[in-house]
Amino acid sequence: MKHNEMMKSLGKEALEGMLRRMLEIRQFEEKIRFLFLEGKMPGTVHQYIGMEACAVGVCTALEEDDVIASTHRPHGHAIARGISMDSIMGELYGKTTGCCGGKGGSMHVGDLSKGMLPAIAIVGGNLPIVMGMGLAFKIRKEPRVAVSFFGDGASNEGAFHEALNMASVYGVPALFVCENNRYGASTSVKRVMRIEHVADRAAAYGMRGDRADGMDVLDVYAHAREAVSLARKGEGPTLLELETFRLCGHSRRDPNNYMTQEEKEHWQKRDPIPFFEKLLREGKYMTEKEIADLKEAVELSVVQAIESGQQSPEPDPEVLFEGLYVNMEVPR
């Protein structure tokens, strides 16, 4: 479906919501980058700058009861899934207002009540879990879809192959989303794979494989919507590869020297946010002023989230011992 048709089917409210989420992710990430560099925030951070269209496009295609699982780069997925920036910021500061009570930090944000499993920092670690969630949905006959976000590096992990094989064998309602940003940390994908596309691996498991432009939120949405629809109808899982690029280092201490200047400039020109703004202006869905006002409103909300995170109370030491065990006794 072409952009014009897709935008018409979505409507102004949904399109503006997609832009808002993308702006929230970008401004959130840019603000916390400086907070970390200034030593005002604990821990470390892996950012999502440049990849906003991936999370927003996929999550826009989901229903409220669907569940996503993320990686060590989860802020964008959390915001796209509707978790408040206040609770994410509280988590980054280790405060009681955090979405995980301050126990998880940057690499473990999530809120199952919002449809996001707390993120799993182990590379490829969420894929078998998503397969299991999808299998549970199928056994319970629930019309729900489980979604795994992972990077190109995770596609070389054993968990990737095991999860996709089982998902295909059992025909689970799952979507495996590979955000191929060309680098696993500092290693180019060209050095670790002899195939051109990660999606090509779907054929080995008898699974549907698909690819979308990860710098175009509408293209991501269109492909994700189709895959989710097929999964919900009982037609099995899809491996969806999103061709994207992170416009930042792997983590906050990464100077990004392994990328060529030409490569950086090429992808900078394909920044998904200005591209989407241009489509909205040309389609007369938003004016320049409306976009500027939205950016201002988003910036204010990010600043308020930072203030909330900084001013929220610290957890009591005793909280450390809560939630360590769960009653696994099976009723007889």
Summary of the structure (lengths in Angstrom):
residues: 332
radius of gyration: 19.5
end to end distance: 53.4
largest distance: 64.9
contacts: 1158
relative contact order: 0.16
helix: 51%
strand: 10%
